[in-house]
Amino acid sequence: MWSARFSIAAMLVILLVPAAHAVASGSHSAIPPEVLAGAREYVVSKVGEEFFDSWLTLSPEFSRLEPVDERNASQPTCPDWLKSPRYVVIYHFRIPEMPFVDELVIVNIRESGGWFEGVPHNEGLPNCLLQPEECEFVVDEDDAIAIAEDEGLPLGIEPWSATFLWAGREFHTYAWSIQNTCEGGRGEWVMIDANDGAVLARGEWLGL
């Protein structure tokens, strides 16, 4: 569970640093057809064809070949996907009827088009086929703010911020982070499941 004194800003950095790295580095050469086919097959195995075709759009300008980092290759505890050359295939996940859904899906695929076991937590793919409720997103920003109010989140000195995000490290679900700002460069946050409104975690953040 998140530390009670864990900055929400730091939490978002930890969740999204791999995504930012995926966008910023590597070779942006054309992705081979077998890799694109493997990526599509992998994503569809999680979310289904209708979800894929309706809401996911390939971002070839961000997708790339990632060579092996020799520092990872020499570490026996590193997962296979970090010890092998791989393609990082990036999709934009958007639902027009839900403007708050505007995320990146990050898929690591072998050069052959095959899949890796033990995928990273930041990929942004709930398993809609096994848990369809994880892909409903019935809790919008207003709902999440109301839940935070019921949870007793103090008003603070500035308007609350509401962020829709993939909480993959701990919860493997899409969630809302509702954050206030209090005096003294600190504040509190509440993380709320975007599918059922459950309060997943609560804590404090400290400014730098």
Backbone bond lengths (Angstrom), bond angles and torsions (degrees), N, CA, C in turn:
res aa  C-N    CA-C-N  psi(-1)  N-CA   C-N-CA  omega(-1)  CA-C   N-CA-C  phi
1 M - - - 1.458 - - 1.507 108.93 -
2 W 1.336 117.01 150.93 1.453 119.79 -178.00 1.513 110.61 -64.51
3 S 1.321 117.12 141.36 1.458 122.33 176.63 1.512 109.59 -61.12
4 A 1.334 116.00 145.08 1.455 121.34 -178.88 1.521 111.83 -65.67
5 R 1.319 117.22 -18.63 1.458 120.41 179.91 1.519 110.45 -115.98
6 F 1.291 114.76 37.41 1.469 120.99 -176.30 1.504 108.87 -99.01
7 S 1.299 117.40 120.24 1.460 121.82 -178.68 1.515 110.89 -63.68
8 I 1.352 115.95 131.59 1.455 118.86 178.45 1.519 110.46 -63.68
9 A 1.340 116.49 -32.13 1.466 118.83 176.55 1.510 110.54 -64.47
10 A 1.333 116.43 -43.88 1.464 119.25 178.46 1.508 110.72 -64.70
11 M 1.328 117.50 -36.12 1.457 121.13 179.43 1.517 110.62 -62.60
12 L 1.332 116.75 -42.71 1.454 119.55 -179.59 1.518 111.07 -67.27
13 V 1.335 116.95 -35.46 1.459 119.17 176.76 1.517 110.43 -61.70
14 I 1.336 117.06 -45.11 1.463 120.40 -179.23 1.517 110.67 -63.04
15 L 1.337 116.59 -39.53 1.458 119.58 -179.30 1.521 111.98 -68.35
16 L 1.332 116.76 -34.78 1.446 119.02 -167.25 1.518 114.84 -112.42
17 V 1.324 119.26 -4.07 1.465 119.67 178.02 1.515 112.34 -55.11
18 P 1.358 120.11 -44.27 1.468 118.02 178.08 1.527 112.31 -59.78
19 A 1.338 117.39 -34.91 1.456 120.15 178.78 1.519 110.64 -67.35
20 A 1.335 116.73 -43.73 1.456 119.47 179.30 1.520 110.71 -63.86
21 H 1.310 117.20 -39.73 1.462 120.86 178.10 1.522 110.40 -63.11
22 A 1.340 115.85 -37.74 1.460 119.88 -179.46 1.516 110.45 -63.25
23 V 1.320 116.89 -36.52 1.447 119.85 -178.55 1.524 110.97 -76.03
24 A 1.343 116.97 -32.91 1.453 120.21 -168.09 1.516 114.73 -91.13
25 S 1.322 119.45 -19.11 1.458 119.44 -171.13 1.519 111.41 -127.20
26 G 1.336 114.30 173.08 1.457 119.73 174.64 1.517 112.58 91.44
27 S 1.331 114.53 177.62 1.454 121.65 -178.55 1.517 110.38 -92.57
28 H 1.322 117.27 130.18 1.459 122.11 -178.24 1.524 110.98 -95.40
29 S 1.325 116.61 32.76 1.459 119.69 177.65 1.521 109.89 -69.50
30 A 1.325 115.25 164.66 1.453 120.45 -177.65 1.524 110.79 -58.11
31 I 1.323 115.66 139.76 1.455 120.67 179.39 1.529 107.90 -83.44
32 P 1.344 118.77 127.34 1.464 120.62 -179.03 1.529 111.94 -61.06
33 P 1.332 117.42 149.02 1.471 120.39 -179.23 1.519 113.31 -56.47
34 E 1.348 117.40 -37.46 1.466 118.50 -178.34 1.523 111.77 -67.86
35 V 1.339 116.65 -29.07 1.460 120.29 176.97 1.523 110.20 -72.96
36 L 1.326 116.93 -44.07 1.460 120.24 176.97 1.528 111.16 -61.36
37 A 1.330 115.98 -39.79 1.464 119.75 178.65 1.521 110.31 -65.48
38 G 1.339 116.73 -41.67 1.453 119.93 178.70 1.513 112.42 -65.52
39 A 1.349 116.19 -39.19 1.463 119.92 178.13 1.523 110.86 -64.03
40 R 1.344 115.46 -44.53 1.461 118.34 179.46 1.525 110.82 -61.88
41 E 1.332 116.48 -44.34 1.457 120.06 -179.13 1.528 110.70 -61.76
42 Y 1.321 116.15 -40.40 1.466 119.82 -179.99 1.527 110.88 -64.59
43 V 1.337 116.45 -48.67 1.467 119.32 -178.13 1.524 110.75 -63.51
44 V 1.330 116.82 -43.64 1.465 120.08 179.31 1.518 111.21 -61.52
45 S 1.333 117.96 -32.26 1.464 120.51 178.26 1.523 111.91 -64.57
46 K 1.339 116.94 -20.63 1.462 121.34 178.25 1.524 112.49 -96.04
47 V 1.332 116.27 -44.66 1.463 118.72 -169.29 1.521 113.94 -112.40
48 G 1.318 118.21 -12.89 1.453 120.90 -178.61 1.519 112.18 90.17
49 E 1.340 115.89 159.90 1.462 121.23 -175.73 1.526 112.62 -68.39
50 E 1.324 117.80 -39.07 1.468 119.73 -177.70 1.525 110.69 -63.52
51 F 1.332 117.03 -45.34 1.458 122.21 177.62 1.527 109.42 -59.36
52 F 1.331 116.36 -48.89 1.462 121.34 -177.95 1.520 110.87 -59.30
53 D 1.325 117.13 -51.81 1.464 120.94 -174.48 1.526 112.35 -69.65
54 S 1.327 117.44 -26.97 1.462 120.92 -175.63 1.523 112.99 -85.29
55 W 1.324 117.42 -37.66 1.461 119.40 -164.59 1.530 115.40 -126.74
56 L 1.316 118.82 -5.98 1.457 120.16 -179.27 1.529 110.41 -111.72
57 T 1.322 116.35 132.66 1.461 122.78 179.89 1.517 108.71 -127.45
58 L 1.319 116.96 125.82 1.459 120.97 179.27 1.527 110.15 -62.65
59 S 1.346 115.17 139.27 1.468 121.59 174.84 1.524 108.46 -113.91
60 P 1.337 118.24 85.53 1.471 120.09 -176.14 1.521 112.93 -64.97
61 E 1.345 117.60 -25.28 1.456 119.42 -179.24 1.526 111.62 -70.78
62 F 1.320 117.98 -20.61 1.456 122.16 178.31 1.527 112.02 -100.13
63 S 1.306 118.07 -28.04 1.464 121.75 -178.42 1.524 109.67 -69.70
64 R 1.343 115.80 149.31 1.449 117.34 -173.47 1.520 111.43 -164.92
65 L 1.332 115.24 168.06 1.460 122.56 170.62 1.521 108.77 -87.80
66 E 1.322 115.96 130.73 1.459 121.82 179.13 1.527 108.85 -112.25
67 P 1.334 118.21 111.54 1.467 119.35 178.30 1.524 111.38 -71.03
68 V 1.308 115.54 168.39 1.464 120.67 -179.95 1.525 109.36 -70.75
69 D 1.313 115.97 133.27 1.453 122.10 169.60 1.526 106.99 -87.16
70 E 1.311 116.62 115.07 1.466 120.35 -174.46 1.520 112.38 -60.78
71 R 1.315 116.63 -25.97 1.472 118.73 176.89 1.525 110.66 -65.58
72 N 1.319 116.90 -35.21 1.467 120.31 176.95 1.522 110.81 -76.29
73 A 1.325 116.58 -39.50 1.465 120.53 -176.05 1.521 111.70 -60.15
74 S 1.326 117.12 -28.55 1.463 120.50 -177.86 1.519 113.38 -88.95
75 Q 1.340 117.49 -1.35 1.465 120.93 -178.30 1.527 109.96 -99.66
76 P 1.331 118.18 113.64 1.473 119.51 -177.11 1.517 113.64 -64.32
77 T 1.336 117.87 -22.44 1.465 119.94 -178.16 1.524 113.26 -86.41
78 C 1.337 117.38 -7.60 1.468 119.76 179.43 1.526 109.87 -69.29
79 P 1.332 117.15 140.46 1.470 119.12 176.36 1.525 111.08 -66.31
80 D 1.325 114.65 160.56 1.464 121.12 -174.98 1.516 111.92 -59.18
81 W 1.338 117.93 -36.25 1.456 119.83 -175.58 1.531 112.17 -68.82
82 L 1.336 117.70 -18.27 1.456 120.74 176.40 1.527 112.73 -93.12
83 K 1.330 116.90 -9.06 1.464 120.81 -176.78 1.518 112.12 -108.47
84 S 1.326 116.55 6.92 1.464 121.14 -177.21 1.520 109.63 -128.75
85 P 1.334 117.49 147.50 1.474 117.66 169.45 1.523 108.98 -61.55
86 R 1.313 115.98 142.11 1.467 118.92 -174.13 1.519 109.79 -153.11
87 Y 1.305 114.95 157.97 1.449 120.82 169.95 1.525 108.39 -96.69
88 V 1.320 115.16 132.88 1.457 121.43 173.03 1.525 106.60 -99.54
89 V 1.320 115.96 110.77 1.466 121.68 -176.18 1.529 107.52 -104.10
90 I 1.327 115.28 123.08 1.458 121.87 -174.18 1.525 109.92 -108.66
91 Y 1.328 115.71 132.21 1.457 122.62 173.09 1.524 108.87 -120.13
92 H 1.315 115.62 147.07 1.455 120.73 166.85 1.528 108.06 -90.51
93 F 1.313 115.77 132.56 1.454 123.18 179.34 1.521 107.11 -110.44
94 R 1.332 115.58 109.29 1.461 121.29 -179.67 1.525 109.83 -136.26
95 I 1.328 115.51 139.55 1.463 121.58 173.82 1.526 106.59 -119.76
96 P 1.336 118.87 110.39 1.478 120.52 -175.36 1.521 113.68 -55.62
97 E 1.325 117.08 -36.23 1.461 120.24 -178.81 1.528 112.01 -74.75
98 M 1.331 117.24 -12.14 1.463 122.44 179.98 1.532 107.47 -129.62
99 P 1.331 118.25 83.46 1.471 120.28 -173.60 1.522 114.16 -59.35
100 F 1.317 117.25 -21.14 1.462 119.07 179.65 1.523 112.01 -71.62
101 V 1.328 117.72 -16.00 1.464 120.75 176.93 1.525 108.26 -86.80
102 D 1.318 116.55 101.32 1.459 123.24 -178.74 1.527 106.66 -151.97
103 E 1.322 116.74 81.32 1.454 122.64 -169.06 1.527 110.74 -127.82
104 L 1.335 115.47 168.46 1.451 121.63 171.95 1.521 110.19 -102.87
105 V 1.317 115.64 136.64 1.464 122.42 170.74 1.526 106.99 -107.59
106 I 1.316 117.01 128.47 1.461 122.89 -172.11 1.521 108.49 -120.47
107 V 1.340 116.28 116.86 1.459 121.39 -175.50 1.523 109.42 -120.02
108 N 1.321 116.96 128.34 1.464 122.72 176.93 1.526 109.50 -98.96
109 I 1.330 116.55 124.18 1.458 122.38 -174.72 1.528 109.20 -128.90
110 R 1.321 115.80 140.41 1.467 120.13 176.96 1.527 110.37 -64.60
111 E 1.329 116.10 159.03 1.470 120.61 178.34 1.522 111.86 -59.96
112 S 1.319 116.41 -26.33 1.462 120.94 178.73 1.523 112.54 -79.30
113 G 1.336 117.37 -10.74 1.456 121.56 -173.96 1.512 112.58 97.03
114 G 1.335 117.78 -3.11 1.468 121.25 178.83 1.513 112.41 -77.49
115 W 1.313 114.88 174.66 1.459 121.23 -175.86 1.522 110.25 -104.59
116 F 1.313 115.29 162.66 1.457 122.69 172.98 1.527 109.60 -102.57
117 E 1.331 115.62 149.32 1.451 121.03 169.09 1.533 107.89 -86.74
118 G 1.331 116.57 156.22 1.452 120.04 177.07 1.516 112.49 63.50
119 V 1.331 116.94 58.60 1.458 121.51 -174.45 1.525 110.89 -69.25
120 P 1.348 117.55 155.17 1.462 120.42 -178.06 1.522 112.28 -69.36
121 H 1.326 114.33 158.35 1.460 119.74 -175.17 1.521 113.56 -73.52
122 N 1.325 118.47 -15.11 1.458 120.51 -171.93 1.528 113.66 -93.31
123 E 1.334 118.93 8.94 1.467 118.49 -171.16 1.521 113.66 -70.55
124 G 1.322 119.04 -25.52 1.459 120.76 174.74 1.509 115.29 83.28
125 L 1.343 117.20 27.27 1.462 120.77 -177.44 1.526 111.21 -119.08
126 P 1.318 118.47 102.17 1.465 119.08 168.74 1.519 109.34 -71.18
127 N 1.319 116.55 157.54 1.465 119.78 179.05 1.518 109.04 -90.89
128 C 1.334 114.85 85.49 1.463 120.35 -175.65 1.520 112.36 -66.69
129 L 1.331 117.51 -29.42 1.463 119.84 -176.85 1.525 111.01 -71.69
130 L 1.331 117.26 -37.85 1.463 120.18 178.82 1.523 112.14 -87.75
131 Q 1.336 116.44 -29.55 1.462 121.17 -178.99 1.528 109.15 -134.36
132 P 1.325 117.58 76.75 1.470 120.00 -175.76 1.520 113.37 -57.77
133 E 1.329 117.51 -27.12 1.455 120.27 -179.94 1.528 112.02 -65.13
134 E 1.346 117.23 -19.26 1.458 120.80 179.89 1.530 112.27 -75.51
135 C 1.308 117.66 -4.99 1.464 121.45 -176.77 1.523 111.99 -123.00
136 E 1.322 116.96 25.99 1.459 120.00 -177.36 1.524 113.06 -99.26
137 F 1.331 119.15 -32.72 1.469 124.53 174.69 1.529 111.29 51.14
138 V 1.312 115.98 49.94 1.462 120.57 -176.72 1.528 112.22 -79.92
139 V 1.327 117.69 -12.20 1.466 121.79 -179.70 1.526 108.24 -95.71
140 D 1.333 116.53 111.36 1.461 119.24 178.99 1.535 109.49 -92.98
141 E 1.323 116.67 -174.79 1.469 120.42 -175.81 1.522 112.00 -61.04
142 D 1.342 117.45 -43.97 1.460 119.95 -179.98 1.524 110.98 -62.18
143 D 1.327 116.49 -41.97 1.463 119.95 178.15 1.525 110.52 -61.13
144 A 1.338 116.27 -44.85 1.459 120.28 -178.06 1.522 111.19 -63.19
145 I 1.332 116.97 -40.51 1.465 120.36 177.97 1.526 110.63 -64.19
146 A 1.337 116.71 -40.85 1.461 119.74 178.13 1.527 111.24 -63.10
147 I 1.323 116.75 -39.12 1.467 120.33 177.98 1.526 110.31 -65.34
148 A 1.329 116.87 -40.84 1.463 120.18 177.34 1.522 111.06 -62.81
149 E 1.318 117.29 -38.22 1.459 120.64 175.97 1.519 110.72 -62.36
150 D 1.329 116.64 -45.55 1.461 120.39 178.11 1.524 111.75 -62.39
151 E 1.341 115.54 -30.56 1.455 121.00 179.16 1.523 111.76 -75.89
152 G 1.336 116.41 -9.58 1.460 120.24 177.02 1.509 114.90 88.68
153 L 1.328 118.49 22.80 1.457 120.46 177.05 1.530 108.59 -64.47
154 P 1.348 117.91 122.85 1.466 119.89 -178.76 1.522 112.23 -61.92
155 L 1.336 115.64 153.13 1.457 120.98 -176.24 1.513 111.74 -63.34
156 G 1.345 118.20 -43.16 1.454 121.21 -178.51 1.512 112.32 79.54
157 I 1.340 116.59 -169.59 1.462 121.63 -174.78 1.521 112.90 -106.60
158 E 1.323 118.16 -4.16 1.456 122.91 178.09 1.525 108.43 -135.54
159 P 1.344 117.59 161.21 1.468 118.93 174.98 1.523 110.95 -57.91
160 W 1.309 116.23 145.25 1.459 120.73 178.32 1.522 110.46 -64.54
161 S 1.318 115.82 150.09 1.462 120.90 170.29 1.523 108.60 -102.84
162 A 1.331 115.56 144.72 1.466 121.70 179.93 1.525 107.76 -128.29
163 T 1.320 116.39 122.07 1.463 121.51 -176.80 1.517 110.07 -125.85
164 F 1.329 116.30 124.88 1.463 122.46 173.73 1.522 107.25 -88.47
165 L 1.336 117.55 128.11 1.468 120.52 -173.46 1.522 111.29 -152.77
166 W 1.330 113.75 164.88 1.462 121.60 174.75 1.528 107.81 -90.53
167 A 1.312 117.09 111.79 1.460 122.75 179.34 1.525 108.48 -95.75
168 G 1.321 114.64 70.44 1.458 119.52 -170.61 1.506 114.70 -82.00
169 R 1.324 117.46 -31.39 1.461 119.26 -173.60 1.525 111.91 -62.56
170 E 1.327 117.06 -45.66 1.459 120.94 -176.13 1.526 113.31 -102.01
171 F 1.316 117.30 -36.58 1.462 119.08 -164.81 1.526 114.66 -120.68
172 H 1.319 118.73 -16.35 1.465 123.04 179.28 1.526 110.87 51.26
173 T 1.327 114.66 51.89 1.456 120.44 -179.84 1.523 108.47 -154.79
174 Y 1.322 116.42 160.47 1.453 120.03 169.74 1.516 108.94 -82.87
175 A 1.322 114.89 141.81 1.459 119.99 -172.39 1.524 109.98 -146.74
176 W 1.323 114.50 167.25 1.457 123.27 171.32 1.523 108.71 -106.65
177 S 1.315 115.78 134.13 1.456 120.85 169.23 1.524 107.62 -107.34
178 I 1.330 116.30 116.33 1.461 122.51 177.47 1.523 107.27 -105.17
179 Q 1.337 117.02 122.94 1.457 121.45 -171.80 1.527 110.35 -129.56
180 N 1.330 116.04 136.45 1.459 119.99 172.68 1.521 109.98 -106.24
181 T 1.331 115.57 173.33 1.460 122.11 174.42 1.521 107.97 -128.38
182 C 1.332 115.74 125.43 1.448 121.13 -179.94 1.528 109.89 -111.88
183 E 1.298 117.26 173.58 1.455 121.11 178.42 1.530 109.90 -66.04
184 G 1.326 114.79 153.15 1.457 119.20 177.52 1.513 114.17 85.18
185 G 1.353 117.50 17.60 1.455 119.18 177.91 1.509 114.64 65.72
186 R 1.313 116.40 40.02 1.457 121.63 -179.75 1.527 108.32 -142.11
187 G 1.302 115.73 174.88 1.452 120.35 177.17 1.513 110.99 -174.39
188 E 1.330 115.16 -171.98 1.457 121.92 179.70 1.525 109.23 -131.61
189 W 1.328 115.89 159.17 1.452 120.76 178.35 1.527 110.42 -141.90
190 V 1.318 114.08 154.15 1.459 122.30 175.40 1.518 107.37 -130.38
191 M 1.332 117.69 130.53 1.462 121.57 176.61 1.529 109.11 -105.04
192 I 1.340 115.19 128.00 1.455 122.57 -171.08 1.517 109.82 -125.75
193 D 1.312 117.49 129.94 1.458 122.56 178.31 1.527 109.50 -61.78
194 A 1.342 116.61 126.22 1.463 120.98 -177.71 1.518 113.05 -75.21
195 N 1.328 117.33 -7.92 1.464 120.67 -178.14 1.522 113.80 -98.24
196 D 1.336 116.60 -34.19 1.470 117.99 -176.67 1.522 113.48 -133.33
197 G 1.325 118.23 -0.27 1.459 120.40 177.34 1.512 115.17 79.98
198 A 1.318 118.25 6.65 1.458 120.27 179.44 1.525 110.27 -67.99
199 V 1.330 116.36 140.54 1.456 121.37 174.52 1.526 107.52 -79.84
200 L 1.329 115.58 115.29 1.460 121.19 -175.46 1.522 112.56 -87.75
201 A 1.326 116.46 -36.47 1.469 119.81 -176.04 1.521 108.11 -164.25
202 R 1.323 114.40 161.05 1.445 120.95 176.02 1.522 108.80 -148.39
203 G 1.327 117.23 145.66 1.446 119.11 -179.84 1.510 111.98 -168.10
204 E 1.321 115.43 -170.89 1.457 122.70 178.31 1.532 109.58 -118.25
205 W 1.326 115.29 155.96 1.454 119.81 173.05 1.521 108.61 -125.99
206 L 1.308 115.43 151.67 1.456 123.01 178.45 1.515 108.90 -122.08
207 G 1.318 117.81 131.59 1.445 121.04 176.20 1.508 111.51 -70.46
208 L 1.328 116.79 159.93 1.456 121.05 179.77 1.515 110.97 -76.50
